[in-house]
């Protein structure tokens, strides 16, 4: 199960992050100008969250640290002890209840002080993140053994939708088949190959970007090159392959005649859903996509240990407690995971649903509900009430799986 760090945006010495700044500027940047200032209230309601975790019978719980809650200006020059105390309680309570914590260091909420100095576009961020990570390891590492560095690195850098499965629109079209290969390379292999294979970017990524850069009049490729020392440093730096899956898209070749900038333009692809697929917002129900994705990872990256760190399906607000359609998404997904493990021999060891609670969903605010527990955002007490999905999910955990018809 997964949860983001939400609420208490300026409580107990926490510094502002870029999302605090973004949502406070108004201008309909977020649905109905909503903010994450309180959200599901987890900062003050951890005990209620723990009750939900115990009610589900979870074995693992993934949560994200807020960099600016621990280090208000992003540096170790000032350490916020109340932030340390908050996370210590979460970690200790989880372990007391037999739940393994999986902790994400960064979840889109860069301290505003670092953004003011250039943020992720400045090389200085490397040292800042390194010191932050070392601080977290030394502070919590005696109890936390499973860490995730940056949540959805591809979303952070290119604003794409997670590590989706990408299927050729026309299976008989060679150009669409090649486009689908490039798509998965640009969305997944670009991040995974350096870490799991050889420390370097995929050749097709390098050649495509070099070609486009030349068309655009650049003196050299826009993609930086790794030094041999950097390649050695990067290779083999992961203990498991963390992947998130929500949906699938069809891919077709789209020539970049005008030399436009962008990841889709570099890859010369266009992606779109099959009109027959059911959906809520951007998530289309394509259960078989997750099995294909997992098998691709197994075959491409020498059968690594895989953690699915997010997977879920939203409801539009107001959301019925009897969320039958959403549970059907989960049920079909679990069947495909069962097939991936039993038939494809994929080494999937951890699954985390997104998310424990309804919460602030970035630009969509509170209009999109992913929680297994309903949160009444109009009630200051933020009561948690289980959806049908929560009750069914608890059964899956108790039974250690579901019956699947292969």
C-alpha positions in Angstrom: 0.0 0.0 0.0 1.2 3.5 -0.8 0.6 6.9 0.6 2.1 10.3 -0.2 3.1 12.9 2.5 0.0 15.1 2.7 -1.2 17.9 4.9 0.4 20.0 7.6 2.0 22.1 4.9 3.5 24.7 7.4 3.1 22.8 10.7 5.9 22.4 13.2 8.7 24.1 11.3 8.1 22.6 7.8 9.5 24.7 5.0 7.5 25.5 1.9 7.9 23.2 -1.1 7.3 23.9 -4.8 3.7 22.4 -4.7 2.8 24.7 -1.8 4.0 27.6 -3.9 2.2 26.3 -7.0 -1.1 25.8 -5.4 -1.1 29.1 -3.5 -0.7 31.1 -6.6 -4.3 30.4 -7.7 -5.3 31.0 -11.3 -7.0 27.6 -11.7 -3.7 25.8 -11.9 -5.4 23.1 -9.8 -9.0 21.9 -9.9 -11.1 24.6 -8.2 -7.9 26.2 -6.9 -7.7 23.4 -4.3 -4.5 23.0 -2.2 -2.8 20.2 -0.3 -2.5 22.3 2.8 -4.6 19.8 4.9 -5.5 17.2 2.3 -6.4 13.9 4.1 -4.8 15.2 7.2 -2.2 12.5 7.7 0.2 14.7 9.5 -2.2 15.0 12.5 -4.2 11.8 11.9 -1.4 9.2 11.7 -3.2 7.1 14.4 -6.2 6.9 12.1 -4.1 5.9 9.2 -2.5 3.1 11.2 -6.0 1.8 12.0 -6.7 1.6 8.3 -3.4 -0.2 7.7 -4.2 -2.7 10.4 -7.7 -3.2 9.1 -6.3 -4.2 5.7 -3.7 -6.5 7.2 -0.9 -4.9 5.2 2.5 -6.5 5.1 4.3 -3.5 3.5 3.5 0.2 3.5 5.2 2.7 1.2 5.2 6.3 2.2 7.1 9.4 1.1 9.2 11.7 3.1 8.8 15.5 2.8 12.3 16.9 2.2 11.2 20.3 3.5 9.6 18.9 6.6 13.0 17.4 7.6 15.2 20.1 6.1 13.1 23.3 5.8 15.6 25.0 3.4 16.7 21.8 1.8 20.1 21.7 3.5 21.4 20.2 6.6 22.2 23.6 7.9 18.9 23.5 9.8 17.4 20.2 10.8 13.7 20.1 12.0 13.6 17.7 14.9 9.8 17.7 14.9 9.9 16.3 11.4 12.2 13.6 12.5 9.9 12.7 15.4 6.9 12.5 13.1 8.6 10.0 10.7 10.2 8.0 13.6 6.7 7.4 15.0 5.4 6.2 11.6 8.4 3.8 11.2 8.3 2.5 14.7 4.5 2.0 14.7 4.7 0.1 11.4 7.4 -2.2 12.7 5.5 -2.8 15.9 2.6 -4.0 13.9 4.6 -6.3 11.6 4.5 -3.9 8.6 7.7 -3.3 6.5 8.2 0.3 5.7 9.2 1.2 2.1 10.4 4.8 2.1 10.5 7.2 -0.9 13.0 10.0 -0.6 11.5 12.4 -3.1 7.9 12.7 -4.3 7.6 15.9 -6.4 7.9 18.3 -3.4 11.2 20.0 -3.8 12.0 22.6 -1.1 11.2 26.0 -2.5 14.5 27.3 -1.2 16.3 24.9 -3.6 14.0 25.7 -6.5 14.9 29.3 -6.0 18.5 28.3 -6.6 17.7 26.5 -9.9 16.1 23.3 -8.7 16.6 20.2 -10.7 18.0 22.2 -13.6 21.1 23.2 -11.5 24.0 20.8 -11.0 24.1 22.0 -7.4 21.0 19.8 -6.8 23.2 16.7 -7.0 25.1 17.6 -3.8 21.9 18.8 -2.1 20.1 15.5 -2.8 23.1 13.5 -1.8 23.3 15.2 1.6 19.6 14.9 2.1 19.7 11.1 1.2 22.6 10.5 3.5 20.8 12.4 6.3 17.7 10.2 5.8 19.8 7.0 5.7 21.7 7.9 8.9 18.5 9.0 10.7 16.1 6.2 9.7 18.3 3.5 8.1 18.6 1.5 11.3 15.0 0.5 10.8 14.2 1.2 7.2 15.9 -1.2 4.8 14.0 -0.6 1.6 14.4 2.8 -0.1 13.2 4.4 -3.3 15.1 7.4 -4.5 12.9 9.5 -6.8 9.2 8.8 -7.4 8.3 8.5 -11.1 11.6 10.0 -12.4 10.1 10.0 -15.9 7.1 12.1 -14.8 9.4 14.5 -12.9 11.5 15.0 -16.0 9.1 14.7 -19.0 5.6 14.7 -17.5 4.6 11.5 -19.2 2.2 9.0 -17.6 4.3 6.5 -15.5 5.8 3.4 -17.0 2.7 2.5 -19.1 2.6 -0.5 -21.5 2.8 0.7 -25.1 1.3 -1.5 -27.8 1.6 -1.0 -31.6 -1.6 0.5 -32.9 -1.4 -1.8 -36.0 0.3 -5.1 -35.2 0.9 -5.6 -38.9 2.6 -2.3 -39.4 6.4 -2.4 -39.2 6.6 1.3 -38.6 4.1 1.0 -35.7 6.0 -2.0 -34.3 9.2 0.0 -34.4 7.5 3.0 -32.9 6.2 0.9 -30.0 9.7 -0.3 -29.3 11.0 3.2 -29.3 8.2 4.3 -27.0 9.0 1.8 -24.3 12.7 2.5 -24.7 12.2 6.3 -24.2 9.7 5.8 -21.3 11.4 2.9 -19.5 14.7 1.8 -20.8 16.1 5.3 -20.8 16.0 5.1 -17.0 16.5 1.4 -16.4 19.3 0.4 -18.9 22.0 2.6 -17.3 21.2 1.2 -13.9 20.6 -2.5 -14.7 22.7 -3.1 -17.8 25.8 -1.0 -18.7 25.6 2.5 -17.2 24.6 4.1 -20.5 21.5 5.3 -22.4 19.9 3.0 -25.0 21.5 3.4 -28.5 18.1 4.2 -30.1 17.6 7.1 -27.7 21.1 8.5 -28.4 20.7 8.2 -32.2 17.1 9.7 -32.2 18.0 12.7 -30.1 21.3 13.2 -32.0 19.4 13.2 -35.3 16.7 15.6 -34.0 19.3 17.9 -32.5 21.0 18.2 -35.8 17.6 19.0 -37.5 17.1 21.7 -34.8 20.4 23.3 -35.5 22.2 22.3 -32.3 26.0 21.9 -32.6 25.8 18.5 -30.8 23.2 16.2 -29.3 20.9 17.6 -26.6 21.4 14.4 -24.6 24.5 14.6 -22.4 27.1 11.8 -22.6 28.2 9.8 -19.6 31.9 9.5 -18.9 33.3 6.0 -18.5 33.7 6.8 -14.8 30.0 7.8 -14.5 29.0 4.6 -16.3 30.8 2.5 -13.8 29.3 4.4 -11.0 25.7 4.1 -12.3 25.7 0.4 -13.3 24.3 -2.0 -10.7 23.1 0.6 -8.3 19.6 -0.9 -7.7 18.5 -3.8 -5.4 15.2 -4.2 -7.1 13.3 -2.9 -10.1 10.5 -0.5 -9.0 7.8 0.1 -11.5 4.4 1.7 -11.5 1.5 0.6 -13.8 -1.9 2.3 -14.3 -2.8 1.9 -17.9 -1.8 1.1 -21.5 -1.7 3.1 -24.7 -1.5 2.3 -28.4 1.5 3.6 -30.4 1.9 4.7 -34.0 4.8 6.3 -35.9 4.6 10.1 -36.2 7.4 11.7 -38.1 8.8 14.9 -36.6 9.0 16.9 -39.8 9.2 20.3 -38.1 11.9 19.3 -35.6 9.7 20.1 -32.6 11.1 19.6 -29.1 9.7 17.0 -26.7 10.1 13.3 -25.8 7.3 12.2 -28.1 8.8 14.3 -30.9 12.3 12.9 -30.3 10.9 9.3 -30.4 8.7 10.2 -33.4 5.7 8.5 -31.8 2.0 9.3 -31.0 0.1 7.4 -28.3 -3.6 7.1 -27.8 -6.2 4.8 -26.3 -8.3 2.2 -28.0 -11.8 3.8 -28.1 -13.3 0.5 -26.9 -11.4 0.6 -23.6 -13.3 1.7 -20.5 -11.8 4.6 -18.6 -12.0 7.1 -15.9 -10.1 10.2 -16.8 -6.6 9.2 -18.2 -6.7 5.6 -16.9 -8.0 3.0 -19.3 -8.8 -0.5 -18.0 -6.3 -2.7 -19.8 -5.3 -5.4 -17.3 -3.2 -7.4 -19.8 -0.8 -4.5 -20.1 0.7 -5.0 -16.7 1.6 -8.7 -17.5 3.3 -7.6 -20.8 5.2 -4.9 -18.9 6.4 -7.3 -16.2 7.5 -9.9 -18.8 9.3 -7.2 -20.8 11.2 -6.2 -17.6 12.0 -9.8 -16.8 13.3 -10.6 -20.3 15.2 -7.3 -20.8 16.8 -7.0 -17.4 17.8 -10.5 -16.5 14.8 -11.4 -14.3 15.2 -8.8 -11.5 13.3 -8.6 -8.3 10.3 -6.4 -9.1 8.3 -4.1 -6.8 5.1 -2.6 -8.2 5.2 0.6 -6.2 1.9 2.1 -7.5 -1.2 0.7 -9.2 -4.7 2.0 -8.9 -7.9 3.3 -10.4 -9.8 6.5 -9.6 -13.3 7.4 -8.9 -14.7 10.8 -9.8 -16.1 12.8 -6.9 -18.6 12.2 -5.4 -17.4 8.6 -5.1 -19.8 5.8 -4.1 -18.6 3.6 -1.2 -19.7 0.5 -3.2 -17.0 1.0 -5.9 -17.7 -2.1 -7.9 -16.1 -0.8 -11.1 -12.9 0.0 -9.4 -12.7 -3.4 -7.6 -13.2 -5.1 -11.0 -10.1 -3.2 -12.2 -8.1 -4.5 -9.2 -9.5 -8.0 -9.6 -8.5 -8.3 -13.2 -5.1 -6.8 -12.5 -4.5 -9.3 -9.8 -5.4 -12.1 -12.2 -2.8 -10.8 -14.6 -0.2 -10.5 -11.9 -0.9 -14.1 -10.9 -0.3 -15.2 -14.5 2.9 -13.2 -14.7 4.2 -14.9 -11.6 3.0 -18.4 -12.3 3.3 -18.7 -16.0 5.9 -16.1 -17.0 8.0 -16.7 -13.8 8.3 -13.0 -13.2 10.1 -12.3 -9.9 7.4 -10.0 -8.5 7.8 -9.7 -4.7 6.0 -6.6 -3.6 2.7 -4.9 -4.7 1.6 -1.5 -3.5 -1.8 -0.1 -4.4 -2.3 3.6 -4.8 -3.5 4.7 -2.4 -4.5 4.0 1.2 -6.6 7.2 1.4 -8.3 9.6 -0.9 -6.0 12.5 -1.1 -4.8 15.6 -3.0 -4.1 14.3 -6.5 -1.8 17.1 -7.9 -3.5 19.2 -10.6 -6.8 17.2 -10.2 -7.0 18.2 -6.5 -9.8 16.3 -4.8 -11.8 15.6 -7.9 -10.1 12.2 -8.4 -10.2 9.6 -5.6 -7.8 6.8 -5.6 -8.1 5.8 -1.9 -9.2 2.4 -0.6 -10.6 4.5 2.2 -13.0 7.4 1.6 -12.1 10.7 3.1 -14.7 13.4 3.7 -12.8 16.6 2.8 -15.7 18.8 4.0 -15.4 17.4 7.5 -12.5 18.9 9.6 -12.1 15.5 11.3 -11.4 13.9 7.9 -13.1 10.6 8.8 -11.9 7.5 7.0 -14.5 5.0 5.7 -13.6 1.8 3.8 -14.8 1.4 0.2 -15.8 -2.0 -1.0 -12.4 -2.2 -2.6 -10.8 -2.0 0.9 -12.8 -4.9 2.2 -12.1 -7.0 -0.9 -8.4 -6.1 -0.8 -8.2 -7.2 2.8 -9.6 -10.6 1.8 -6.8 -10.9 -0.8 -4.2 -10.3 1.8 -5.8 -12.7 4.3 -5.9 -15.4 1.6 -2.5 -14.5 0.1 -4.0 -14.1 -3.3 -7.1 -14.8 -5.3 -8.4 -17.6 -7.4 -7.4 -17.0 -11.0 -8.7 -18.8 -14.1 -5.8 -19.1 -16.4 
